[in-house]
């Protein structure tokens, strides 16, 4: 009788060990697969947000606003001159969420920065949207570096640039690796100055 009891105890331990091995293998597979799917989801969100933002810029362009770029720091001067600039209207609509709510999926920031230089302070790094007129950040000239990875990963970029003498607004996003995405829109600026 004892022999059967010992054998039956050994028989119960083997399936438990097999179950632990299967769980360990499943855990390893999940640990490898989940980050890959998470990265794809964040890229998909950014792609959709860039398209939505491009539509908002197109809508604002139809309002016949001034296409002169005005940064937030120049906003007081713009208010004094009663200039309704496209850049300030866009940043105001984004901040008030009248144009939707955008969140950087890598940092969780909902900040909207309208400045010539990339945001450097820790509270503004990796904003949801950066509106700029810096030619270095135009879609065609955009270069990935350690700076762009730390400051702009996951950011939607609206760049007011001049290309071949024509004013253009480029709308795209910077992915998690600090690389530019495909161009969501290159909208020509006309009149309104």
N, C-alpha and C positions, 0 to 999 in steps of 0.2 A: 504494500500500500504506500509506503513512504516513497518508493521509487516513482510511482505515478504522480504523486503530489509534487515532487521535485521536477519532474519533466513538465508537468502542466504549468508550474511557475516559470520555468525557462521559456516555455511557449508563449506566455503572456508578455514577457519582457521583449522578445524579438519584434512583435508588431509595434510596440511603443518606440523602440529604437528606430525602426523604419519610418515611423511617423515623424520623429524628430529630424531625421535626415531629409525627408521630403519638405518639411517646413523650412529647414535651413536653406535648401536649394531654392525654394520659392522666395524666401527673403532676399537672397542674393540677386535673383532675377528682377525682383521688384525694385531693389536698390539701384540697379543699373537702368531700368526702364523708366521709372517715374521721373527722374530729372530730364530725360530726353523729351518726354511728353509735355512736361511743364515748360520747357524752353520753346517748344512748338506752339503751345497755347499762348505764351507771352508774345511771340512774334505775330501770331494771328490777331491778337488784340491790338498790337501796335499798327499792323497793316490796316485794320478796320478804322482805327482812330485817325490815321493819316489821311485816309480817304474822306472821312467825315470832316476833318479839319480843312482839307482842300475845298470841299463844298462850301464850308463857312467862308473861306477866303473869297471864293467866287461870288458868293452872295454879297459880301461886303464890297467887292469891286463894283458890283452893279449899283451901289448906292452913290457912286460918283464922288467919293471922298478924295482928299488929297493923297497922292501916292508918295509924297515926301515922307521918308522914314523919320519917326520921332520916337526916341527912346524914353523909357519911364523917367529918367533923370532930366530929360528936356520937357517933360509934360507940363510943368508950370509955365514955361515960356510959350508952349503951344496953346495953353488955355488963354493966356493973355492976348494972343493974336487971333483968337477964335478960329484956329486951324482945326479942322476935323480930319485928322490923318488916319489913314487905313490902319496903320500899326497900332495906334492908341485905341481906336474903336474895337479892333480885334482883341487886343489884350484886355480891355474893359469888359467886353462881352464874355470872354473866357473866364475872367475872374468872378464875374457875377453869375456865372453858369448859365447865362442866357443863351450861349452857344453850345451848351452841353458841358458835361463834367469829364475832364480827362485826368487820368491818374497814370503815373509812370509805374509799370508793372514790376520793375526791378527795385525801385526805391520806395514806392508807396506815396510819393510826393504828388500833390495836386497843384504845385506852384506854377505860376505863369510868369516868365521873366521876359521883359522887353528891354534888351540892352545890347549894345554893340559887341561887347566882349563876352565870352562864355562865363557862366556863373561859377564863381570860385569859392564862395563861403560854404561851409558845411551845410548850413540850413537851406541853401538854394541849389547845391550840387544835385545833379540828376533831377531837374524839374520835369514836370509833365510836358510843358511847352516852352520853347525858347524862340523868341522873335528877334531877329538880328538883321543888320545890314553889312556885316563883316564878310567881305568877298571871299575870305579863306574858307568860310563855311557854306559857300554856295555848293550846290550838289556836285557840280563838275570838279571843283577844287577840294572837296572834303577829303581829308586825310585822317586815317585812324592813328592814334598815338596813345600813350599812357594817359595823357591829359584828357582826351576825349572819352576814354574808357571810364575814368574816374569821375568826370564831370557831366557826361552826356549820355551814358548808357541808358536806353529806354526812353529817351527824350524825343518828342516831336519837334522838328525844326521848321520854322518859317523864315526863309532867308530872302530879304529884299536885295536883289543884285542887279548889276548891269552887265549884259552880255551882248557884245557886238553893237553897243550903243543903244540897246533896247532894255528898258527896265522890266524885270521879271521877278515873280515871287515863286521860289522853289519850296515845295512842301514834301518832306520825307521824314523818316525816323532813323534814329541811331539804335542799332540792336545791342544786345547784352555784351557783345565782344567789342563794342565801340566802332563797328563798321557801319557805313551808310547803307540804308535799305534801297530798294528800287524807288525811283522817283514817283511820288503819288500825283504830283502836278507841277507843271512849270507854266504859270499864268502870266501872260503879258500885261504890263501896266500901260494904261493909256490915259492921256489927258489928266484932268482932275488936279493938276499941280497949282 
